[in-house]
Amino acid sequence: MFVYELRFECFADTTISAAEKAINNVLEAMRANGQILGREFAVALNDGEFRVRLLTPEKSSLATRYHSPWVKQALTQLTAANILAPREKFIGQDINSEESSIEPASWQVLYTSYVHMCSPLRNGDNLLPIPLYRVPASFNGDHKHLIRWQAEWQACDELQMASATQAEFAALREISDERSDLFRRGWDLRGRIEYLTKIPTYYYLYRVGGDKAAEHNRACPRCGNQAWKLEQPLHDIFHFCCESCRIVSNLSWDHVK
């Protein structure tokens, strides 16, 4: 991933509130399109211009060719706030984040966790994140629904990892139960992405707890397939794979040596 600074310069008098609304609209549109990563962006006023540092999946992520209709509209609306189109300053490569996938994928998987800032869509061959703007828009011109699903999955993951409140159990159900609302929405998004990309796309179903013997013999939770356990785990994470249901899952982390 890479770090950029965007600089928004005023061409006439404006107000902080007008500038804030216009600039945040641009940032939210870019985030919904997968061009920038993260949830919060600190916009600073310095020497008559607004500056914000951003994390991008690729060095070319901010290129015009990747703009969604919302990004294009938001950039146009800067004029109403007396702000020029942003100037980009490349800062460098982020040494603490993953590379993005540049190779074509033979299969894909929706996989995330509360520690990941990258795209939730991964190349199944190498598990590297696929920039969302390289994928046809999943709904209404961009990927806002997918990013919202990711944020909710990560929130549940953080709650269950903390193990500090009763909310842990409700959160765990959302990410590990095929009957949960979060699973249903994510699995539907998975299907939409597969339809648009024509690439087999799987959903990662989290697993923890359970009896050790039963865990090794558990069936696919959607179709009851008993033969979905793999001889060798994929990427040391996915111990189960049901091709018909497009689900991958791990052996309960309580029983992994």
C-alpha positions in Angstrom: 0.0 0.0 0.0 1.0 3.6 -0.5 0.7 7.0 1.2 -0.5 10.1 -0.6 -1.2 13.6 0.4 -4.1 15.4 -1.2 -4.1 19.2 -1.1 -7.3 21.2 -1.7 -6.6 24.8 -2.5 -9.3 27.6 -2.3 -9.7 29.8 -5.4 -12.0 32.3 -3.5 -13.3 32.9 0.0 -15.0 29.9 1.6 -16.1 28.7 5.0 -14.8 25.9 7.1 -18.2 24.2 7.1 -18.5 24.4 3.3 -15.0 23.1 2.7 -15.4 20.3 5.3 -18.6 19.1 3.6 -17.2 19.2 0.1 -13.8 17.6 1.0 -15.4 14.9 3.1 -17.8 14.0 0.3 -14.8 13.4 -2.0 -13.1 11.2 0.6 -16.2 9.2 1.4 -16.8 8.6 -2.3 -13.2 7.4 -2.8 -13.5 5.2 0.2 -16.7 3.7 -1.1 -14.9 3.0 -4.4 -11.9 1.3 -2.7 -9.5 3.9 -3.8 -8.5 4.9 -0.3 -8.4 2.8 2.8 -9.4 3.4 6.4 -12.4 5.0 8.2 -11.2 8.3 9.5 -9.3 11.0 7.7 -7.7 14.0 9.4 -8.1 17.1 7.2 -5.7 19.9 8.2 -5.9 23.6 7.3 -2.4 24.9 6.6 -1.2 28.0 4.7 -4.6 28.5 3.1 -5.1 25.0 1.8 -6.6 21.8 3.2 -4.3 18.7 3.4 -5.1 15.1 4.1 -2.9 12.0 4.1 -4.3 8.8 2.7 -3.5 5.2 2.3 -4.1 3.7 -1.1 -4.0 0.1 -2.3 -1.7 0.9 -5.3 0.4 3.7 -6.5 -2.1 4.4 -9.3 -5.2 4.1 -7.1 -6.2 7.8 -7.4 -6.0 7.8 -11.2 -9.1 9.3 -13.0 -9.7 6.0 -14.9 -10.8 4.4 -11.6 -13.2 7.1 -10.5 -16.8 6.0 -9.8 -19.7 8.2 -10.8 -19.9 9.4 -7.1 -16.2 10.4 -7.1 -16.6 12.3 -10.3 -19.6 14.1 -9.0 -17.9 14.9 -5.6 -14.9 16.4 -7.4 -17.2 18.6 -9.5 -19.0 19.8 -6.4 -15.8 21.2 -4.9 -16.3 24.2 -7.2 -19.4 25.2 -5.2 -17.3 25.4 -2.1 -14.7 27.6 -4.0 -12.1 24.7 -3.9 -9.9 23.6 -6.8 -9.5 19.9 -7.7 -7.0 18.3 -5.3 -3.3 18.1 -6.1 -1.6 14.8 -5.3 1.7 14.4 -3.5 3.2 10.9 -3.4 4.7 10.3 0.1 6.0 6.7 -0.3 5.2 3.1 0.3 3.6 2.0 3.7 6.0 -0.5 5.2 3.4 -1.8 7.7 0.7 -3.0 5.2 0.2 -5.7 2.6 0.8 -5.5 -1.1 -2.2 -5.6 -3.4 -2.7 -8.5 -5.8 -1.6 -7.7 -9.4 -2.0 -11.2 -10.8 -5.3 -12.5 -12.3 -7.1 -14.7 -9.8 -8.4 -18.2 -10.6 -10.7 -17.9 -7.5 -11.5 -15.2 -4.9 -12.6 -15.1 -1.3 -14.3 -12.6 1.0 -11.9 -12.6 4.0 -11.2 -9.9 6.5 -10.5 -9.4 10.3 -10.5 -6.5 12.7 -6.8 -5.9 12.1 -7.0 -5.6 8.3 -7.5 -2.2 6.6 -7.2 -3.6 3.0 -9.9 -4.8 0.6 -12.0 -7.7 1.9 -11.8 -9.3 -1.5 -8.7 -11.6 -1.8 -7.0 -13.4 -4.6 -7.5 -17.0 -3.7 -4.2 -18.0 -5.2 -2.0 -15.9 -3.0 -4.5 -14.3 -0.5 -3.4 -10.8 -1.4 -6.1 -8.1 -1.4 -7.7 -7.1 -4.7 -8.3 -3.4 -5.0 -12.1 -2.9 -5.3 -12.0 -0.3 -8.0 -10.6 -3.0 -10.3 -13.8 -5.0 -9.8 -17.1 -4.1 -11.5 -19.2 -2.0 -9.1 -21.2 -4.4 -6.9 -24.1 -2.0 -6.2 -25.1 1.5 -7.4 -21.9 2.4 -9.0 -19.3 1.4 -6.3 -18.7 -0.9 -3.4 -20.2 1.0 -0.4 -22.3 -2.0 0.6 -19.3 -4.3 0.6 -17.3 -1.9 2.6 -20.1 -1.5 5.1 -20.4 -5.3 5.5 -16.6 -5.4 6.1 -16.8 -2.7 8.8 -19.6 -4.6 10.6 -17.7 -7.9 10.3 -14.6 -6.3 11.8 -16.6 -4.8 14.6 -18.0 -8.2 15.5 -14.5 -9.8 15.3 -13.1 -7.2 17.6 -15.9 -7.7 20.2 -15.5 -11.5 20.2 -11.7 -11.3 20.4 -11.9 -8.9 23.4 -14.0 -11.5 25.3 -15.0 -8.9 27.9 -18.8 -8.6 27.7 -21.9 -10.6 26.9 -21.8 -8.9 23.5 -19.0 -11.3 22.6 -21.5 -14.1 22.0 -23.9 -12.1 19.7 -20.9 -10.9 17.8 -19.4 -14.4 17.4 -22.7 -15.7 16.1 -22.7 -13.0 13.3 -19.4 -14.1 11.9 -19.6 -17.9 12.5 -23.2 -18.8 11.9 -24.6 -19.3 8.4 -28.0 -18.2 9.7 -26.9 -14.7 10.8 -27.8 -11.5 9.0 -24.1 -10.7 8.5 -23.5 -14.1 6.7 -26.6 -13.7 4.5 -25.5 -10.2 3.4 -21.9 -11.2 2.8 -22.8 -14.4 1.0 -25.2 -12.4 -1.3 -22.4 -9.9 -2.0 -20.1 -12.8 -2.8 -22.5 -14.1 -5.3 -22.9 -10.7 -6.9 -19.1 -10.3 -7.3 -18.9 -13.8 -8.8 -21.6 -12.9 -11.3 -19.9 -9.7 -12.3 -16.3 -11.0 -12.5 -17.1 -14.6 -13.7 -14.5 -15.8 -11.2 -15.5 -18.4 -8.5 -15.8 -16.3 -5.3 -16.0 -17.8 -1.8 -17.1 -16.6 1.6 -15.0 -17.2 4.7 -17.0 -18.5 7.7 -15.1 -18.0 11.0 -14.9 -20.9 13.4 -13.9 -21.2 17.0 -14.9 -23.5 19.9 -16.5 -26.9 19.5 -15.5 -30.5 20.4 -12.2 -31.6 18.8 -13.4 -34.9 17.4 -16.6 -33.4 16.1 -14.8 -30.4 14.7 -12.7 -32.6 12.3 -15.8 -34.3 11.0 -18.2 -31.4 10.8 -20.2 -30.9 7.6 -20.8 -27.9 5.5 -23.4 -25.9 7.4 -25.4 -25.0 4.3 -25.7 -28.3 2.4 -24.4 -30.9 4.8 -21.5 -31.9 2.6 -19.4 -34.3 4.6 -16.5 -34.3 2.2 -15.5 -30.6 2.4 -12.5 -31.1 4.7 -9.3 -30.5 2.8 -6.2 -32.8 3.0 -4.0 -29.7 3.4 -5.3 -26.3 4.5 -5.2 -23.5 2.0 -2.8 -20.6 3.1 -2.7 -22.3 6.5 -6.2 -20.8 7.2 -8.9 -22.6 5.2 -9.3 -26.2 6.3 -12.7 -26.7 4.7 -14.0 -25.8 1.3 -17.5 -26.5 -0.2 -17.4 -25.7 -3.9 -21.2 -25.9 -4.3 -21.9 -23.5 -1.5 -18.8 -21.3 -2.1 -17.8 -21.4 1.5 -14.4 -21.8 3.1 -13.8 -22.2 6.8 -11.1 -22.8 9.3 -10.7 -25.7 11.7 -11.7 -24.3 15.1 -8.7 -22.2 16.3 -9.1 -23.9 19.7 -8.0 -27.2 18.1 -5.3 -26.1 15.6 -1.8 -27.1 16.7 
